[in-house]
Amino acid sequence: MFRKFIRKIKVLGNMGRKKDLFQDEKNYLNNQSLSKKLQVNFRSLQEIFQDASDIVFKEFKIGEKDQIKAFLIFVDGLVDNGLVNESLLKSLMLFARKIPPNQDMDHVYLQIKESALSIAGTKECATLKNAIDAFLSGDVVLFLDGADKALILSIRGWSSRAVMEPVTETVVRGPREGFVETLRTNTSLIRRKIKSPNLKFESMKIGTETQTDICVVYLKNIVNQEIVQEVKKRLEKIEIDGILESGYIESFIEDAPFSIFPTVGNSEKPDTISAKILEGRVAILVDGTPFVLVVPYLLVEAFQNSEDYYARPFFSSLIRILRYISFGISILAPASYVAITTFEQELLPAPLVITTAASLEGVPFPPVIEALMMGAVFEILREAGVRLPRPVGQAVSIVGALVIGQSAVAAGFVGAPMVIVVALTAIASFVVPVLTDAGAIIRFLLTVLAGLSGIYGIMLGIAVLLTHLCSLRSFGMPYTSPLAPMKLSDMKDVFIRVPWWAMLTRPRVLGMKNPVRQKGSRMTDQSENDQKK
């Protein structure tokens, strides 16, 4: 026992030393200033990247008598080589011929920065860490002998996916463009939607190894500044070696990490994110992924769709009501079938009881086992359809469901009514894709409770579920708002979608500075115009 204790102390000590060494190395890079001697900077970078074959060091000389030594450093594949040759090297070579010898280096540095470079994005850096971060992000860094500062030149040119319609959020009416994996392209898509000087983009880097670019987006004149500060606070607390997708960020900043319900929203559509920002929310863009996070996120948003606001309000309201009904069916249908066939047969009409009993005759399993088995088979088929290539996945899902369902009924493993219930549940679960994962877990739990105590078990499960939902918060906002607590002014966009001319205010639960969305009303109809005449 004592030996194990000593080993643990040694392991913790080694971990502490490694952490201290990593922190010392990080502080060294942060504090090391660039030297005026070009060879010192060159050797320092070569020692750090001695085994990196994609790092390009380009040495050259400029000046009337080639008296000034210089070198470029960049990552091959992240810059536009044509622009490096034409806009950078060629410009330096032509301009540098005019620099006479014995010139003050500060003056030469200023001349090159202001007159020699035909590049719009130009910045300075004075530390080794800033220079490394710059060229690892896709920029070119220019070092000059005799200057203790380097020039960061933005000549990024990596290949990226074109803007196209996202597969996960298809629409019949509305914009077809979606976010891509390049951060700057995504910010431009939002800027195209919201052409306001109040739209703010605040950048930071997260990930000790990946140094992933993160961008916080909001409207300064609308958003609640407390939400912005809370978002920044949670992002700054993240300490991890790498961020490869926005799901990493979501796991760190969500209010209830052990809840099955998402408290951080996401979308691939610029129009959806822009609409959220206009309501007073904060968007979080992550480089390398098309999924943009948005907070705060409320439960009712899972039942809303961007197309609801482009179509006429009557049909949009009908579809939204059907979404609520479909979600209820997806979590209650198997449990209700189990409860009724096991404990509450008197709730069914006599002819239906006789038909159900006949279909269950010879089935070796009780209804609760049937429901759990068929539910598990459905989840397996759904996962197979998602992971396989699209043509193969669709064939596996359709053929698998037909063959397994028909074979299971013919073999007497399950009854025909159970297959119908599972099929209806499967279709209804796809109507609200945001809650598909949470709905599957709730469905299984309610089915088990229904098998144990019937309707009472279902009611108990629903009571626990509602209590849990009412206890959730998303960045301080009640997750079930505007239903609980009730806000009548925000009910105009919950179960139904009122016409745009009636949406005078933004959701007040967000506590934004400017709740007024519009001050006008609908246009006067023709009959009123005729009366005025």
N, C-alpha and C positions, 0 to 999 in steps of 0.2 A: 504493500500500500504506500509506504514511504517512498519507495523507488519510483512508483508511478507519479507521485506528487512532484518529485525532483525533476522527472522528465518533462512534465507539463511546464514547470517553471523555466527549464532550458528552452523549450519550444517557444514559449511566450517571449523569452528574452531575445532569441534569434529573430522572431517576427518584429520585435521592437527595434532591433539593430537595423534590419532591412528597411523598415519604415523610415528610420532616421537617415540612413544612407540615401534613400530615394528623395527624402525631403531636402537633404543637403545638396544633392545633385540638381534638384529643381530650383533651389535658392541660388545655386551657383550660376545656372543659366539665366535666371531672372536678373541677377545683379551684375553679370559680366558685361561691361561696356565694350563697344567696338574699339579696336586699336587704330591708331593713325598709320601703323605699319601694315601694309597690305598682306605681307607674308604671314603675319601673326593671325590675321583673320582667316586667311586661306588654310593654314595648317590646322587651326581649331575646327573649321568645318570639315576638313578632310578626315580628321581623327574621329569625328562624330559619325560621319557617313562613309567610312572606309569600305564597308561591305555592301553599299547600296549602289547597284549598277544603273539605276534609273536617275540618279542625281548627276546633272551635267554641270561641269565647271568649264567655263569658256574664258581663257586668258587672252588679253590683247593689249596693245599700246596705242595711245592717242597723243596728239600734240604735233607741233610743227616738226620736231625732231624725235618723235616717239619717246618723249621724256616722261610721260605719265603712264604708269602701269595701272591696269584695271582688270577686273574679272566679273563675269556674270555667273549666277547660280540659279538653276531652276530644275523642275522635275519633268523629265521627258514624258510626254503624253498628257500633261496637264496644261501646257501652254500652246499657243499658236506659233509654230516654228516659222511660218511665213512672215508674221508680224515681228518676230524677234529679229529676223534677218533684215527686213525692209524698214520697219519703223524704229528699230533700236540700233542694231549694229551699223547699218548704213548711215543713219543720221549721225551717230557718234563719229564714225570715220570721216565723214565729210566736214562736219563742224570742227572736229578736233585739229584739223590741219591749220586752222586759223589761230590756234592757241600758241603764242610765242613762249619760248623757254623763260625760266626764272620768274614765273608768275606766282602770286600768292595762292596757295591751294584753296583757301576758303573762297576766294574770288572765282577760281576755276570751277569749284563745286557749284557755286551759285549760277554761273553762266551755263553749265551743262543742265542744271535742273530747269532753268527758266527759258533757255533758248535752243538747246540742242535736241531735246526729246519731243517727238511728235506723238505723245501718248497722253491721253486725257487723265487717266487715273494714276497719279504720282503722289507718293507719300514718303516720309522720312522715318528712319528707325535708328536708334542709338544703342540698342542692346542686342546681344547675340540671340536671345530668346525671341525677340520680335522678328528678327531676320529669318530665323528658322521657321517660325509660324507662318510667315508670309509666303515663302517659296514652297512649303509643304501644302499650302492652301491653293497653289496654282499661279502665284505671281512670280515675277522675275526680280531678283535683287541685284543691284549694281553696286560694287565696291570700288572705290578709288584710292590709290596710294596717297597718303597724306591727309585723308579725311577720316574723322572719327564718327562719321554718320554714313549710312547707306541709303540708297534710293529704292523704294518698293514700286515696281512698275506693273500695272494691271494689264497682262496680256494673256488672260485665261482663254483656253480653247479646247477643252476636252469634249469628247462626243457625249451626247445625251439623247434621251428619248424625246420624240416630238410630242407636242401637246395634242392630246386626243381625248375622246369621250371615255370616262372611267367605266370599267366593267361593273363595279359594285354599285353604282348609282346611276342607272340608265333612266332616261326620261323621255316622254313623248313630246312634251313642249317645254322649251327652255334651252339655255346655253348647253352646248355639247362639249365644251373644253373642260379639261381636268388638270389637276396639279401633276407635276413630274418630279423627278428625283433631284433636280437642281434648285438650290435655295433661291438664287437670284431670279430665276425664271418664275418661281412661285410668288415672290414679292411683287414682280411686275404684273402678274395676273390680278393680284388684289388691287394694285395701284390703278390699273385700267378701270376697275369697277368703282373705286372710291377716289375721285380726283380732288382731294381736300388737303390743304396744308396741315390740318389737324390730325391726319393719319400718321401715326408714329411707328417707326420700326427700330426697336432696340435690340442690338446684337450682343451675344456672349458665346463663349466656348465652353463645352462640357465634355469631359472624358480626358483623363490624363494621357492616354495613348492616342486615341482617335482625334482629339481636339475638334469635335464636331461643332459646326456652326449652328447656333440656335437663334431664332428671331422672335421677339415678342411684339405683337401687333395690336394696336388699339386706337380708338378715336379719342384724342385728349379732351375735347370739349363735351364728350358724352359719358365716357366711362367713369365708374366709381374708382377713384385713385387708390382706395384701400384694397380693392381687388388686384390692381396692378402691382402694388407693393407686396401683396401676399404671394402673387405668382413669382415675382423676382426673388423673394425670400426663399421659397421652396426650391427654385431652380439653383440658386447659389449654394444650397446645402447639399446638392447631389455630388457625391464623391465616388466615382466609378472609373474603371480603366477605359471603357468604350461605350459609345452610344451609336447603335447601328440602325435604329428605327424609333419612331415616336412612341412605340409601346414601352420602351425603356423609360422614357420621361413620364409617361402616364402612371407607371407603377410607383414612381417615387413621389408624385405630387398629389395623387388622389386622396380624398378625405377618408374613405373607408376601404382599405386594401383587402379586408377579409369579407367584404360584401360581394354577392354575386351580381349586383347591379352596377353598371358603369356610372361613375360620377364625373368623368371627363369625356366630353364628346369628341368625335373626329369625323372628318369628311374629306373627300377627294375633289370636291367641286368648289371653284372659286366663288360662284354666286352664293352658295350656301354659307361659306365662311364670311363673305362680305355682309350678308344679311345679319349674321350673328354679331359682327362687329358694329353694325349700325344700330343694333339693339342695346349696345353697351357691354358686350362681352369682350374677352381677351383671347386672341388666337396665338398659338405657339407653333412656329414652323421649324422643322428639323431638316437639315441638309441630308440628302440621301434617301428620302422617302416621300411619296406623294400624299401621305395621310397627315393632315393638319389637325392639331388638337385645339379645342375651344372650351373655355371655362367662363363662368359656371355652367354646369349642365344639369337640366331638370328632367324629371321623369316624362313629362308631357312631350318633350322634344322627340322622344323615340317614336311617337305616333304622328309626327309632322314630317312632311316631305317638301322639298323645294318646289315641286310642281304644283302643290296646293295653292301657291300664291301667284301662279301664272294662269291657272284656269279660272273659270267662273266660280263664285263662292258656293253655289248650290251643290254642284257635283262634288267639289272639294270637301264640303261638309259631310256629304253622304259617305264618301270614301273614308274620311277620317273616323266616322262612327263605326264603319265596318272594320276598321283596324282595331278599335277597342274590342269589338265583339270577337274578332278573330283571335286576338291574344287571350281573351277569356276562354274561348273554345280550346285553344292549344294547350292550356295548363289544366283545364277542368274536365275535358271530355273523357279521357281514360279513367280518371278518378271517379267521376260520376257514374260511369258504366259499371265499375267495380262495386261501388257502394250500392247501387240499385239492384244489380243482379245477385249480390251477396246478402244484403240486409234489408233492402226496401223494395221487394218485388211488388208490394201492393200499390206502389206509385205508378206502375205501368198498367195500361188497359189489358183486359183478360186475353184478347187475341194475340197481343204482342208478347205477353208472358208465355203463352203456349208456344209461339214461334221461337222465342229465345231459348226456352227450355229444350225444345227439340234440337236446336242447333248445338246446344251444349252437351247433349247426350253422347256419351262415349268419350268426351274430352277428359284426359287423365289429370289435368291441372285445374286448380281453382282460378277464378277470374283474375285475381291479383297477380298470380304467376304468369298468366297469359299476357296481361297488359305489360308487365315488366319485360318479358321475353320479346314481344313484338316491338316494344319501344326501343330495346337495345338493338334489335335487328335494323330498325329504321335509322338509328344513329350511325350504325356501321355503314349502311348503304349511303347515307348522306356524306359521311367522311370520305368514303371511296370515290363518290362522284366529284367531290371537291378536289381531291389530291391527284387524281388521274388526269391525263390530258383531256381537254374538253370533249372531243367527239367520243372518246372511249368512256369517259366518266358519265356522260348522258346515257349511253347504251347500257352501262352497268347498272345505273340507278333504275332505269325503266324496266329492263329485262329482269333484273334481280328482284324488284318489287313484285312484278307480275308472277314470276316463277315461284318465288318463295311463298307469297301469299296464297296462291292457288294450291301449291303442293302441301302447305301446312294445313289448309282446310280439308283437302282430300285425304290426307293421312290421319286426320283426327287429332292433331296436336293443339289446334286452336279452333274456336268457333268462327263462323262467317261474320257475325256481328262485330267481333273484336277486330277483324281485318278492316271492316268499314270504319270503325271508330279510329283506328290508328291512321288510316289513310286520310280521314277528315282532319285529324290532329296535325298530320304532316303538312297538309296544304295550308292550314291556318297558321302554322308556325312560321311560314315563309313570308307572311304579310307584313310582319314587323321584324325585319332582319336585325335591328339593333339589339333586340331582346331575345334572339334565338337561343343563345347560350344560357342565359338566365332562365328562360322558359323551359328548357330541357331539364334543368336541375329541379325546378319547382314542380314540373310534371311528375317526375319520379317520386319526389317526396310526398306529394299529395296522393299519388296512387298507393303508396305504402300505408299512409294514414287511413285512406279509404278502406283498404283491405283489413285493417285492424279494428276500426270502429265505425265504418260507414260514413254517413253524412256528418256525424259529430266530429269525426277525424278531419274531414274536409274543412268544416267551419273553424276548427282549432287551427289548422294550418293557415287558413286565410287570415285569421286574427293575428297570428304571429307574423305573417308576411306584411300585413298592413302596419303593425307596430314597428317592424324593422324599417319599412319605407319611411314612415313619419320621423324616425330617429336619424335618418341620413342627412348629411349636409354636403353641399358642393361649394367649396370656398366660402363657407359661412352662410350660404343661402339654403333655405329649406328645400329638400329634394323633391317633395311632393307639391310645392307651391305651383300655381295659385289655388290648388284644391285644399291643401292643409298646410299652413293656415289659409283660409279662404280670402281671396282678393277678387272682388266682383269686377273691378276695372280690367283685370287681366283675363277674365273668362271668355273674352271675345275671340280668343285664339286657342281654345283648349279642345272642346268637343266639336265645335263648329268653327268655321272661318268666316268672319263677317267681311263684308266688302272693304276694299282698301280705303274708301272715303270715310268709313266709320272707325278705322284704326287711328285714332287721333293721338294716342300715347304709346310709348314703349312699355315693355313689362316693368312695372314699378317695383317688383321684388328685387331687381338688380340694384336699385338705389342709385341710379346714375344721376349726373348733374342736370341733364336736360331731358326730362321725360316726354316732352312734347315732340311728336313725330311730324305732325303737319298742322297747319292752322286753317287750311281751307276746307271746303266740303265739296260734295258732288256737284256737278254742273246742273244748272236749272234745266228741267226737261222742256220739251217743245210746247206742252200745254200751258205751262206757267209763262213762257215767253209770249204766247198768243194772248194770254189774259192781260199781261202788262201792256201789250200794244193796244 
